Amino acid sequence: MDQPASFDQRPKFAHFKDQMRKLLAVPKARVDELVQQAKESSPRRNNPSAPGRKRVKRVKRAKQ
């Protein structure tokens, strides 16, 4: 007896995936514009102590 095709191999899923790809497509220029706007309006901008920032390791200097 033949095994049924896996879900992602079925023609209905291929059609669904193709339609969703068309629906969700956003031009790169628009994505770049949205990213730039988000960076400019971010509360983390110019704040090294903001949550989500990596801590800066301080280098200990040897005593002379």
Beta strands, then each sheet from edge to edge (+ up, - down):
end
